[in-house]
Amino acid sequence: MDGLSMDLPERSEQRFILPIGSYEPFVESVESFMEKKIFSDADIVQTIYMNTDEHLSPFGTSLKVRKYLPKQTDIPIVEGEQLLEIKRTDSGNKASKSRTKVDGIDDAEKLLNSTKCDYGPYLAVQYQRKHYVPTDGQGLRVTIDKDVNYFFLNSYGEWIKIGNEDDFFRIEVKRNKQDNEIAQMVEDILMTEGAVSTISKKYMSYNLLRRHRTGSITKPLYKDLSGIEIEAKLDVTGDVNDVFSEIRQMFKTKILDFYISRGSPHIMESGSINTYYHENGSDMVLKAVMKCDGARVVEKGYLEVVRDLYDFGCVTKRTETKKDFINVWDFHPDEVIGKLFRGRKTRYLENSETGRIYQLSLDHCCDLNGDEVMHQLEVEYVGTVKSGESSESDVIADISNIVQILIQKNLPIVPSTRTKESWLRRNIRYRER
């Protein structure tokens, strides 16, 4: 592809949200010391995210087609000149981007599918954007987005609106060096206003799609072991994207009693910012799973390694309490331990004999205060589609057999009991040395 010149092709990126009532005051504050930059006569941005039905777009890579529009439309516009952008995030918030002109979505598909991956339009967003740069135009760009609408292209080729953001607006701070005084001024305003770190529009798209598809699951799920988490963890030691590709091939046909659940056949992708913290002077560690303006607090008990069928030593059990969703503006933890971003791809396996359902998740974790990245595979029991209660021993046996299947395929994975919290704490200790 022939590349086009662009500002800040390599940069760090930070994302925040503020309540929509703060929009005008925040814009006025930014305009007092930054200049508005005009990229187009139109200020509505449309971004179409490219992927495959098997979600082969790698972690850390965004394939998207961008177009400026004079106004929001009922469905995305796929014709006409657009920009194909490829953005790669190596670790933390560091990103690099390239772009090229294309004549509509079909042209973008031809360029991307030279690798025979069958990429196509999958999700889309439209939103109003303002760009700001320092007076010298160097090293920094601040974008302010509002009125975000989300779309999904279904299997019939129809665009469906799956969500919108009208209670808050987004701010992105993009810079090519850390010691930028103007960027610090922007961040000071954000902190004064009570801004909250957030996930990207791409991952919000996947979260909304997950909610949309969960509502159409054909088999009801009974959570018979409510309040208990039983799972296995496997650290990924090789290419994480190759691991996911291998897994999707493995369970296309039944192995032992396990196959891809027909009640939930889709791959689910999602993203969140996980905040680990203490409350009221307690030693108990709580986790707030934050997905834009909503958060759910999760309380987990002591981690117990249980005996599995093959002595892998990676099957664990602990209590888990998921509390009600709260507004992020009401979330004020006493003592924050650390934060990480978690991107996740999930398949659901079903035991054909018992109807027990297992969540097979591949996690991409980035320490938001450092450059460390962790990839981990989890096998977790989530419930059953048949009547009757499951015993813990039966669930442990199922998880043991699924792990055995994965291990026998010689995937670059190793049994582990490492939790995300312990990984995050290790990173913090290393930085403090």
GIJOUR-V215277 format. One record per residue. OMEGA is omega as a letter, one per 20 degrees, with the letter a starting at -180 (none if undefined). NEAR is the number of other ideal C-beta (glycine too) atoms within 8 Angstrom. Layout:
BEGIN
((OMEGA:NEAR) (OMEGA:NEAR))
END
This chain:
BEGIN
((r:6) (a:4) (r:7) (r:8) (a:3) (r:8) (r:5) (r:12) (r:8) (a:8) (r:11) (a:11) (r:10) (a:9) (a:11) (r:13) (r:13) (r:15) (a:7) (r:10) (r:4) (a:10) (a:11) (r:6) (a:8) (r:14) (r:10) (r:8) (a:8) (a:13) (r:9) (r:6) (r:6) (r:13) (r:8) (r:8) (a:9) (r:6) (a:5) (r:6) (r:5) (a:7) (r:8) (r:13) (r:13) (r:14) (r:11) (r:15) (a:14) (r:14) (r:11) (r:11) (r:4) (r:7) (a:10) (r:10) (a:10) (r:7) (r:9) (r:7) (r:10) (r:12) (a:12) (r:12) (a:14) (r:12) (r:12) (a:11) (r:12) (r:5) (r:5) (a:8) (a:9) (r:2) (r:6) (r:11) (a:9) (a:7) (r:5) (a:7) (r:7) (r:13) (r:11) (a:15) (r:12) (a:10) (r:10) (r:10) (a:11) (r:7) (r:8) (a:11) (a:9) (a:11) (r:12) (a:10) (r:12) (a:10) (r:12) (r:11) (r:9) (r:13) (r:8) (a:11) (a:13) (r:7) (r:9) (r:13) (a:11) (a:8) (a:11) (a:12) (r:10) (r:6) (r:5) (r:5) (r:8) (r:6) (r:12) (r:10) (a:12) (r:10) (r:15) (r:15) (r:13) (a:14) (r:13) (a:10) (r:10) (r:9) (r:11) (r:13) (r:12) (a:10) (r:6) (r:4) (a:7) (r:5) (a:8) (r:14) (r:11) (r:14) (r:12) (a:14) (r:13) (a:11) (a:9) (r:13) (a:11) (a:15) (r:14) (r:14) (a:12) (a:8) (r:3) (a:4) (a:5) (r:6) (a:10) (r:9) (a:8) (r:11) (r:9) (r:8) (r:12) (r:5) (a:6) (r:10) (a:13) (r:16) (r:16) (r:11) (a:12) (a:11) (a:13) (r:8) (a:6) (a:5) (a:4) (a:10) (a:6) (r:10) (r:10) (r:8) (r:9) (a:13) (r:10) (r:8) (a:11) (a:11) (r:8) (a:6) (a:10) (r:7) (a:10) (r:12) (a:10) (r:10) (a:13) (r:8) (r:12) (a:11) (r:13) (r:16) (a:15) (r:13) (r:14) (r:12) (r:12) (r:11) (r:10) (a:11) (r:11) (r:7) (a:6) (r:6) (a:10) (a:5) (r:9) (a:5) (r:11) (a:9) (a:7) (r:9) (a:12) (r:5) (r:6) (r:10) (r:10) (a:14) (r:11) (r:16) (r:14) (r:15) (r:12) (a:12) (r:6) (a:8) (a:6) (a:12) (r:9) (r:9) (a:16) (r:11) (r:10) (a:10) (a:13) (r:11) (a:7) (a:10) (r:13) (r:6) (a:5) (r:8) (a:8) (r:6) (a:7) (r:15) (r:10) (a:10) (r:12) (r:7) (r:12) (a:10) (a:6) (r:5) (r:10) (r:13) (a:13) (r:12) (r:15) (r:13) (a:14) (r:13) (r:13) (a:12) (r:13) (r:13) (r:9) (r:5) (a:4) (r:6) (r:4) (r:7) (r:10) (r:12) (r:13) (r:13) (a:11) (r:16) (a:12) (a:12) (r:9) (r:10) (r:13) (r:11) (a:11) (r:12) (a:10) (a:11) (a:7) (a:5) (r:10) (r:7) (a:8) (a:9) (r:5) (a:14) (a:8) (r:7) (r:6) (r:12) (a:8) (r:13) (a:16) (r:14) (r:11) (r:11) (r:9) (r:11) (r:8) (a:6) (a:8) (r:4) (r:5) (r:11) (a:8) (r:12) (r:8) (a:6) (a:12) (a:3) (a:11) (a:7) (a:7) (r:8) (a:11) (a:13) (r:12) (r:12) (r:12) (r:12) (a:12) (r:13) (a:12) (r:12) (r:12) (r:14) (r:13) (r:15) (a:12) (a:7) (a:5) (a:10) (r:9) (a:13) (r:17) (r:16) (r:12) (a:13) (r:10) (a:15) (r:13) (a:12) (r:14) (r:11) (a:13) (r:12) (a:8) (a:8) (a:7) (r:10) (r:10) (r:9) (a:13) (r:14) (r:15) (r:12) (a:13) (r:12) (a:14) (r:9) (a:11) (r:12) (r:12) (a:7) (a:3) (a:6) (r:5) (r:12) (r:6) (a:10) (r:6) (r:10) (r:13) (r:15) (r:9) (a:14) (r:17) (a:14) (r:11) (r:14) (r:17) (r:11) (a:12) (a:14) (a:10) (r:6) (r:8) (r:3) (r:10) (a:8) (r:12) (r:6) (a:11) (r:9) (a:9) (r:8) (r:8) (r:12) (a:10) (r:8) (a:12) (r:14) (r:10) (r:8) (a:13) (r:11) (a:8) (a:7) (a:8) (a:5) (none:4))
END
